[in-house]
């Protein structure tokens, strides 16, 4: 009896095991069915959405097609009217040009009339010469030159003729004049509206040949020769004539980074369409100590959140103070080191003030302490200049004869008065214990000069144009009076030529090359930001 009970218990256990296995199978089947159902539902929803999207795109395409056809039809209908208007305009320009050919250009004519007359004649050489002659009136030129070249029968050809003449025989004046013409031909070239006017294929091909020839010259000369002005002009022509695809991106990027301090470069970089690589360019500027340039680039590229302007400005201020202190320390606090450090700090402060004002960051970055420091440096510099000028002034008093007259006999020796001048330079000696050195004429006049009339397109140039600006240049240094002249260093770069950089509208802060700021007078700064 007990054996039978054990057997029945095993059978029951086996039955439950079978039921459990079937339950597991049913549960697995139910889960699989639920998964497949959800998948099919998801596919159906996705197909439905794609179908709706496709239908909306088809409708949009049909709508755009209708609008395009209507626009083409309207343009086709307007062709006769446009042809007649163009013919009338050409005839008007032809008559104006013929009338100008019949009369000489008057030297007393107004600026705008002379520019228009030369443009109507398509006289590129005369136009360049006239622009150079009016270099001191650059503000008026900029206002009138765009209107003037619009009077030409073929404005792009006029500009290309001028550029061709410049490339055959370069000079700083021609570079500046051609830069004015390029800017006048492409007045709306910036990051928000970088599509220039459309030109005939022959004009574009001529511009491409010229730019490629120009690039070859620049590669042979090196950046130290052609300078930032030509780099900007070349990029403007690449953008204006739609030649972006004909240049290697790395070459354009190199130009942008090397001359990032130019005020035009940030807008040109944004217009060149570097895409995500513009962020890498800004990173490179920050790492190379060009934080202010990075602020302008980030603003034009719309990357101000990734590159906060205030933090970049503070970093630049910190680095400039450190560099000024280093120069002063390495120079053992000498007069030359003091002047260099002061100029570096003053230029840095002016550049920061200009940058903050351009981007309207006064509420986030206070300028009060910087303005006070700049005023202090300027006053100290003026005092040193005044003291140096007084110390180097020669004592040229003539001695009188015994009779009191200038021609009454040989001059008498008066030791009592001579003793009064035993210390000839007391003001200067208190600032610098070293006696004033008598420099040779060659050493006195070997430094670079800065003419106020130089423009933003000036670069290093060895050709004298002093006579054009009222500065005598034929006088030999040996013939000059034997006294020391302090050469201006306010606006000199590290290599000895003037810095040519500014951004936005011109203010009283001048133009600065942040990477090559010129050295000035320095006392350790006590201001904090």
C-alpha positions as CSV (number, residue, x, y, z in Angstrom):
1,X,0.0,0.0,0.0
2,X,2.8,2.3,0.8
3,X,4.5,1.6,-2.5
4,X,1.4,2.6,-4.4
5,X,1.3,5.9,-2.6
6,X,4.9,6.7,-3.5
7,X,4.2,6.0,-7.2
8,X,1.2,8.3,-7.2
9,X,3.2,11.1,-5.7
10,X,5.8,10.9,-8.5
11,X,3.2,11.0,-11.2
12,X,1.6,14.1,-9.6
13,X,5.0,15.8,-9.5
14,X,5.6,15.0,-13.1
15,X,2.2,16.4,-14.0
16,X,3.1,19.7,-12.2
17,X,6.4,19.8,-14.0
18,X,4.7,19.5,-17.3
19,X,2.2,22.2,-16.4
20,X,5.0,24.5,-15.4
21,X,6.9,23.9,-18.7
22,X,3.7,24.6,-20.7
23,X,3.1,27.8,-18.6
24,X,6.7,29.0,-19.4
25,X,6.1,28.3,-23.1
26,X,2.8,30.2,-23.0
27,X,4.4,33.1,-21.2
28,X,7.2,33.2,-23.7
29,X,4.8,33.1,-26.6
30,X,2.7,35.9,-25.1
31,X,5.8,38.1,-24.6
32,X,7.0,37.4,-28.1
33,X,3.6,38.3,-29.5
34,X,3.5,41.5,-27.5
35,X,7.0,42.5,-28.8
36,X,6.1,41.7,-32.4
37,X,2.8,43.7,-32.1
38,X,4.7,46.7,-30.7
39,X,7.2,46.5,-33.5
40,X,4.6,46.4,-36.2
41,X,2.8,49.3,-34.6
42,X,6.0,51.3,-34.5
43,X,6.8,50.5,-38.1
44,X,3.3,51.5,-39.1
45,X,3.5,54.8,-37.3
46,X,7.0,55.4,-38.8
47,X,5.7,54.7,-42.3
48,X,2.7,56.9,-41.7
49,X,4.9,59.8,-40.6
50,X,7.2,59.3,-43.5
51,X,4.3,59.2,-45.9
52,X,2.9,62.4,-44.5
53,X,6.3,64.1,-44.6
54,X,6.7,62.9,-48.2
55,X,3.3,64.3,-49.1
56,X,4.1,67.6,-47.5
57,X,7.5,67.8,-49.4
58,X,5.7,67.0,-52.6
59,X,3.2,69.8,-51.9
60,X,6.1,72.2,-51.1
61,X,7.9,71.2,-54.2
62,X,4.8,71.7,-56.3
63,X,4.3,75.1,-54.7
64,X,8.0,76.1,-55.2
65,X,7.7,74.9,-58.8
66,X,4.7,77.0,-59.4
67,X,6.4,80.1,-57.8
68,X,9.6,79.5,-59.8
69,X,7.6,79.1,-63.1
70,X,5.7,82.3,-62.3
71,X,9.0,84.1,-61.5
72,X,10.5,82.9,-64.7
73,X,7.5,83.9,-66.6
74,X,7.6,87.3,-65.0
75,X,11.3,87.7,-65.7
76,X,10.7,86.6,-69.3
77,X,8.0,89.2,-69.7
78,X,10.2,91.9,-68.2
79,X,13.2,91.1,-70.5
80,X,12.2,93.7,-73.1
81,X,11.8,96.4,-70.5
82,X,15.0,95.5,-68.8
83,X,16.8,95.5,-72.1
84,X,15.6,98.9,-73.0
85,X,16.5,100.2,-69.5
86,X,20.0,98.7,-69.8
87,X,20.4,100.1,-73.3
88,X,19.3,103.5,-72.1
89,X,21.8,103.3,-69.2
90,X,24.6,102.3,-71.5
91,X,23.8,105.1,-73.9
92,X,23.7,107.6,-71.0
93,X,27.1,106.3,-69.7
94,X,28.6,106.4,-73.2
95,X,27.5,110.0,-73.8
96,X,28.8,111.0,-70.4
97,X,32.2,109.3,-71.1
98,X,32.4,110.9,-74.6
99,X,31.7,114.3,-73.0
100,X,34.4,113.7,-70.4
101,X,36.9,112.8,-73.1
102,X,36.2,116.1,-74.8
103,X,37.3,118.1,-71.8
104,X,40.4,117.9,-69.6
105,X,40.2,117.0,-65.9
106,X,40.3,120.2,-64.0
107,X,42.6,120.4,-61.0
108,X,40.0,122.6,-59.2
109,X,37.1,120.2,-59.8
110,X,35.3,118.7,-56.8
111,X,36.5,115.3,-55.5
112,X,33.3,113.5,-56.5
113,X,33.2,115.0,-60.0
114,X,36.8,114.1,-60.7
115,X,36.3,110.5,-59.5
116,X,33.3,110.1,-61.6
117,X,35.0,111.6,-64.7
118,X,38.0,109.3,-64.4
119,X,35.6,106.3,-63.8
120,X,33.5,107.2,-66.9
121,X,36.7,107.3,-69.0
122,X,37.7,103.8,-67.6
123,X,41.1,105.5,-66.8
124,X,42.3,103.1,-64.1
125,X,45.8,104.6,-64.1
126,X,44.6,108.1,-63.7
127,X,42.0,107.0,-61.1
128,X,44.7,105.3,-59.0
129,X,47.0,108.4,-59.3
130,X,44.2,110.7,-58.3
131,X,43.2,108.6,-55.3
132,X,46.9,108.5,-54.1
133,X,47.1,112.3,-54.5
134,X,44.0,112.7,-52.2
135,X,45.3,110.3,-49.6
136,X,44.9,112.8,-46.9
137,X,41.2,113.0,-47.7
138,X,40.6,109.3,-47.1
139,X,37.3,109.9,-45.3
140,X,35.8,111.8,-48.2
141,X,37.2,109.3,-50.7
142,X,35.5,106.4,-49.0
143,X,32.2,108.2,-49.1
144,X,32.4,109.0,-52.8
145,X,34.4,106.2,-54.5
146,X,31.6,103.7,-54.5
147,X,29.3,106.1,-56.3
148,X,32.1,107.1,-58.7
149,X,33.0,103.6,-60.0
150,X,29.2,102.9,-60.4
151,X,29.4,105.5,-63.2
152,X,31.9,103.4,-65.1
153,X,30.7,101.4,-68.1
154,X,32.3,98.2,-66.6
155,X,33.2,98.7,-62.9
156,X,34.8,95.2,-62.4
157,X,37.0,95.7,-65.4
158,X,38.1,99.1,-64.1
159,X,39.1,97.6,-60.8
160,X,40.8,94.6,-62.4
161,X,42.8,97.0,-64.7
162,X,44.0,98.9,-61.6
163,X,44.9,95.6,-59.8
164,X,46.8,94.4,-62.9
165,X,48.9,97.6,-62.9
166,X,49.5,97.2,-59.2
167,X,50.8,93.6,-59.6
168,X,53.2,94.7,-62.3
169,X,54.8,97.3,-60.2
170,X,53.9,97.3,-56.5
171,X,54.1,100.3,-54.2
172,X,52.5,101.1,-50.8
173,X,50.4,104.0,-52.4
174,X,49.1,101.8,-55.2
175,X,48.2,99.1,-52.7
176,X,46.2,101.5,-50.6
177,X,44.4,102.9,-53.6
178,X,43.6,99.4,-55.0
179,X,42.3,98.4,-51.6
180,X,39.9,101.3,-51.7
181,X,38.7,100.3,-55.1
182,X,38.1,96.6,-54.1
183,X,36.1,97.7,-51.0
184,X,34.1,100.1,-53.2
185,X,33.4,97.2,-55.7
186,X,32.2,94.9,-52.9
187,X,30.6,97.2,-50.3
188,X,28.3,94.6,-48.7
189,X,30.9,91.9,-48.1
190,X,30.4,90.6,-44.6
191,X,29.3,87.5,-42.8
192,X,25.6,88.2,-43.0
193,X,25.5,89.1,-46.7
194,X,28.5,87.6,-48.3
195,X,27.1,87.0,-51.7
196,X,28.5,89.6,-54.0
197,X,27.2,90.8,-57.4
198,X,27.2,88.4,-60.3
199,X,29.7,88.9,-63.0
200,X,30.2,87.6,-66.6
201,X,32.2,84.4,-66.9
202,X,35.0,86.2,-68.8
203,X,35.4,88.7,-65.9
204,X,35.5,85.9,-63.3
205,X,38.1,84.0,-65.3
206,X,40.3,87.1,-65.6
207,X,39.9,87.7,-61.9
208,X,40.8,84.1,-61.2
209,X,44.0,84.3,-63.3
210,X,45.0,87.5,-61.6
211,X,44.4,86.2,-58.1
212,X,46.4,83.0,-58.8
213,X,49.3,85.1,-60.2
214,X,49.0,87.3,-57.1
215,X,49.1,84.2,-54.8
216,X,52.3,83.0,-56.6
217,X,54.0,86.4,-56.0
218,X,53.0,86.4,-52.3
219,X,54.3,82.8,-51.9
220,X,57.7,84.0,-53.3
221,X,57.8,87.2,-51.3
222,X,56.8,85.8,-48.0
223,X,54.4,87.4,-45.4
224,X,57.0,89.8,-44.1
225,X,57.0,91.5,-47.6
226,X,53.4,91.5,-48.7
227,X,51.9,92.2,-45.3
228,X,48.4,92.0,-44.0
229,X,46.9,94.6,-46.4
230,X,47.5,92.4,-49.5
231,X,46.3,89.3,-47.6
232,X,42.9,91.1,-46.9
233,X,42.7,92.3,-50.5
234,X,43.3,88.9,-51.9
235,X,40.6,87.3,-49.7
236,X,38.2,90.1,-50.6
237,X,38.7,89.3,-54.3
238,X,38.3,85.5,-53.7
239,X,35.0,86.1,-52.0
240,X,33.7,88.9,-54.3
241,X,34.4,87.0,-57.5
242,X,33.3,83.6,-56.1
243,X,36.7,81.9,-56.3
244,X,36.5,80.1,-53.0
245,X,36.5,76.6,-54.6
246,X,39.7,77.3,-56.5
247,X,41.8,77.6,-53.4
248,X,42.9,75.1,-50.8
249,X,41.1,75.6,-47.6
250,X,44.3,75.2,-45.5
251,X,45.9,78.1,-47.5
252,X,43.0,80.4,-46.8
253,X,42.9,79.3,-43.1
254,X,46.6,80.1,-42.8
255,X,46.1,83.7,-44.2
256,X,43.2,84.2,-41.8
257,X,45.2,83.1,-38.7
258,X,48.4,84.8,-39.6
259,X,46.7,88.2,-40.1
260,X,43.9,87.8,-37.6
261,X,44.6,91.2,-36.1
262,X,43.2,93.0,-39.2
263,X,39.8,94.5,-38.5
264,X,38.4,93.0,-41.7
265,X,39.6,89.5,-41.0
266,X,36.9,88.3,-38.6
267,X,34.1,89.1,-41.1
268,X,36.1,87.6,-44.0
269,X,36.7,84.4,-42.0
270,X,33.0,84.1,-41.3
271,X,32.2,84.7,-45.0
272,X,34.7,82.1,-46.2
273,X,32.5,79.4,-44.7
274,X,35.0,77.4,-42.7
275,X,32.1,75.7,-40.9
276,X,32.9,73.9,-37.7
277,X,36.7,74.6,-38.3
278,X,36.1,78.3,-37.3
279,X,36.0,77.0,-33.7
280,X,39.5,75.5,-34.2
281,X,40.7,78.8,-35.6
282,X,39.5,80.6,-32.5
283,X,41.1,78.0,-30.3
284,X,44.4,78.6,-32.1
285,X,44.1,82.4,-31.6
286,X,43.5,82.0,-27.9
287,X,46.5,79.6,-27.5
288,X,48.8,82.0,-29.4
289,X,47.9,84.9,-27.1
290,X,45.5,86.7,-29.5
291,X,42.5,86.7,-27.2
292,X,41.1,90.0,-28.5
293,X,41.1,88.7,-32.0
294,X,39.3,85.6,-30.8
295,X,36.6,87.9,-29.3
296,X,35.9,89.4,-32.7
297,X,36.0,86.0,-34.5
298,X,33.6,84.4,-32.0
299,X,31.2,87.3,-32.3
300,X,31.1,87.1,-36.1
301,X,30.8,83.3,-36.1
302,X,28.1,83.2,-33.4
303,X,30.2,81.3,-30.9
304,X,30.1,83.7,-28.0
305,X,28.7,81.0,-25.6
306,X,31.6,78.7,-26.4
307,X,34.1,81.5,-26.2
308,X,32.9,84.1,-23.6
309,X,34.1,87.5,-24.5
310,X,34.7,88.8,-20.9
311,X,36.9,85.8,-19.9
312,X,39.0,86.2,-23.1
313,X,39.5,89.9,-22.4
314,X,40.5,89.2,-18.8
315,X,43.0,86.6,-20.0
316,X,44.4,89.1,-22.5
317,X,44.7,91.8,-19.8
318,X,46.5,89.4,-17.5
319,X,49.0,88.3,-20.2
320,X,49.7,91.9,-21.2
321,X,50.5,92.9,-17.7
322,X,52.8,89.9,-17.3
323,X,54.6,90.6,-20.6
324,X,55.1,94.3,-19.6
325,X,56.6,93.3,-16.2
326,X,58.8,90.8,-17.9
327,X,60.2,93.4,-20.3
328,X,60.8,95.8,-17.4
329,X,62.6,93.1,-15.4
330,X,64.7,91.8,-18.3
331,X,65.8,95.4,-19.0
332,X,66.9,96.1,-15.4
333,X,64.4,99.0,-15.2
334,X,66.4,101.0,-17.7
335,X,64.8,103.9,-19.6
336,X,64.6,101.9,-22.8
337,X,62.9,99.0,-21.0
338,X,60.6,101.4,-19.2
339,X,59.5,103.0,-22.5
340,X,59.0,99.6,-24.2
341,X,57.0,98.2,-21.3
342,X,54.8,101.3,-21.0
343,X,54.0,101.4,-24.7
344,X,53.1,97.7,-24.6
345,X,50.8,98.2,-21.7
346,X,49.2,101.4,-23.0
347,X,48.5,99.8,-26.4
348,X,47.0,96.8,-24.7
349,X,44.7,98.9,-22.6
350,X,43.6,100.9,-25.6
351,X,42.9,97.7,-27.5
352,X,40.8,96.3,-24.6
353,X,38.8,99.5,-24.3
354,X,38.1,99.5,-28.0
355,X,37.1,95.8,-27.9
356,X,34.8,96.3,-24.9
357,X,33.1,99.3,-26.6
358,X,32.7,97.5,-29.9
359,X,30.9,94.6,-28.3
360,X,29.0,96.8,-25.7
361,X,30.4,94.9,-22.7
362,X,30.7,97.9,-20.3
363,X,28.1,96.4,-18.0
364,X,30.1,93.2,-17.7
365,X,33.6,94.6,-17.8
366,X,34.3,97.9,-16.1
367,X,36.7,100.3,-17.9
368,X,37.2,102.9,-15.2
369,X,40.4,101.5,-13.8
370,X,41.8,100.9,-17.3
371,X,41.0,104.5,-18.3
372,X,42.7,105.8,-15.2
373,X,45.8,103.7,-15.8
374,X,45.9,104.8,-19.5
375,X,45.8,108.4,-18.4
376,X,48.6,107.8,-15.9
377,X,50.8,106.2,-18.5
378,X,50.2,108.9,-21.0
379,X,51.1,111.6,-18.5
380,X,54.2,109.8,-17.5
381,X,55.2,109.3,-21.1
382,X,54.6,113.0,-21.8
383,X,56.8,114.0,-18.8
384,X,59.6,111.7,-19.9
385,X,59.4,113.1,-23.5
386,X,59.5,116.7,-22.2
387,X,62.4,115.9,-19.9
388,X,64.3,114.2,-22.6
389,X,63.7,117.1,-25.0
390,X,64.9,119.6,-22.4
391,X,68.0,117.5,-21.6
392,X,69.0,117.2,-25.2
393,X,68.5,120.9,-26.1
394,X,72.0,122.4,-26.9
395,X,73.4,125.3,-24.9
396,X,74.1,127.7,-27.8
397,X,74.5,131.1,-26.0
398,X,77.1,133.3,-27.6
399,X,79.8,135.0,-25.6
400,X,80.2,138.7,-25.6
401,X,83.4,140.7,-25.9
402,X,84.9,142.8,-23.2
403,X,83.1,145.8,-24.5
404,X,79.7,144.2,-24.2
405,X,79.1,144.1,-28.0
406,X,78.9,141.1,-30.3
407,X,81.6,142.4,-32.6
408,X,83.9,144.3,-30.2
409,X,86.6,141.8,-30.2
410,X,87.4,138.2,-29.3
411,X,85.1,136.6,-26.7
412,X,86.4,136.8,-23.1
413,X,86.6,133.8,-20.9
414,X,84.4,134.1,-17.8
415,X,85.0,131.1,-15.5
416,X,82.4,132.3,-12.9
417,X,79.5,131.8,-15.3
418,X,81.0,128.7,-16.8
419,X,80.8,127.1,-13.4
420,X,77.1,127.5,-13.4
421,X,76.8,125.1,-16.3
422,X,79.0,122.4,-14.9
423,X,76.0,120.1,-14.8
424,X,74.5,120.6,-18.2
425,X,71.5,118.2,-17.9
426,X,70.2,118.3,-14.3
427,X,66.6,117.4,-15.1
428,X,67.6,114.3,-17.1
429,X,70.3,113.2,-14.7
430,X,67.8,112.8,-11.9
431,X,65.8,110.3,-14.0
432,X,68.8,108.5,-15.5
433,X,72.1,108.7,-13.7
434,X,74.0,107.8,-16.9
435,X,75.4,110.8,-18.8
436,X,73.8,111.6,-22.1
437,X,75.5,109.8,-24.9
438,X,76.4,111.7,-28.1
439,X,75.1,109.6,-30.9
440,X,76.2,109.7,-34.5
441,X,73.9,111.2,-37.1
442,X,73.4,107.8,-38.6
443,X,72.3,106.3,-35.3
444,X,69.9,109.2,-34.6
445,X,68.0,108.8,-37.8
446,X,68.2,105.1,-38.4
447,X,64.9,104.3,-36.7
448,X,61.6,104.0,-38.6
449,X,59.3,107.0,-39.0
450,X,55.6,107.0,-38.7
451,X,53.7,109.3,-41.0
452,X,50.2,110.2,-39.7
453,X,48.7,110.0,-43.1
454,X,49.5,106.3,-43.5
455,X,46.4,104.2,-44.1
456,X,45.2,100.7,-43.1
457,X,46.6,99.3,-46.3
458,X,50.2,100.5,-45.5
459,X,52.8,97.9,-45.1
460,X,56.6,97.8,-44.9
461,X,57.8,99.9,-47.8
462,X,61.3,101.2,-48.6
463,X,60.2,103.8,-51.2
464,X,60.1,107.3,-49.9
465,X,56.9,109.2,-50.2
466,X,57.8,112.0,-47.8
467,X,57.5,114.7,-50.3
468,X,53.9,113.9,-50.9
469,X,53.1,114.7,-47.3
470,X,55.1,117.8,-46.7
471,X,58.1,116.1,-45.1
472,X,61.5,117.0,-46.6
473,X,63.5,113.9,-47.5
474,X,66.5,115.2,-49.4
475,X,68.3,116.5,-46.4
476,X,71.3,114.5,-45.3
477,X,71.4,113.4,-41.6
478,X,74.9,114.7,-41.4
479,X,73.6,118.2,-42.2
480,X,71.1,118.3,-39.4
481,X,71.8,120.0,-36.1
482,X,73.9,118.0,-33.7
483,X,71.2,117.2,-31.1
484,X,69.3,114.1,-30.2
485,X,65.8,113.6,-31.6
486,X,63.6,111.1,-29.9
487,X,62.0,108.9,-32.5
488,X,58.3,108.2,-32.0
489,X,57.6,104.7,-30.8
490,X,53.9,104.9,-30.0
491,X,52.8,103.3,-33.1
492,X,55.6,101.0,-34.0
493,X,55.4,97.2,-34.1
494,X,57.9,94.8,-32.8
495,X,59.6,94.6,-36.3
496,X,59.9,98.4,-36.5
497,X,56.9,99.2,-38.8
498,X,53.6,100.7,-37.7
499,X,50.8,98.4,-36.5
500,X,47.8,98.6,-38.8
501,X,45.0,97.0,-37.0
502,X,41.7,98.2,-35.7
503,X,38.2,96.9,-35.6
504,X,34.9,98.5,-36.4
505,X,34.6,102.2,-36.4
506,X,37.6,104.3,-35.9
507,X,37.8,106.1,-32.6
508,X,40.4,108.1,-30.7
509,X,42.2,104.9,-29.7
510,X,43.9,104.5,-33.0
511,X,44.9,101.3,-34.7
512,X,46.7,98.4,-33.1
513,X,48.3,95.1,-34.0
514,X,47.6,93.1,-30.9
515,X,50.2,90.4,-31.7
516,X,52.9,93.0,-32.4
517,X,52.1,95.8,-30.0
518,X,54.8,98.5,-30.0
519,X,56.8,99.1,-26.9
520,X,56.1,102.2,-24.5
521,X,56.8,103.8,-21.0
522,X,56.1,101.6,-18.1
523,X,55.7,101.7,-14.4
524,X,54.4,98.6,-12.7
525,X,50.7,98.6,-12.9
526,X,48.6,98.7,-9.7
527,X,45.2,98.5,-11.2
528,X,43.1,95.5,-10.9
529,X,40.1,94.2,-12.9
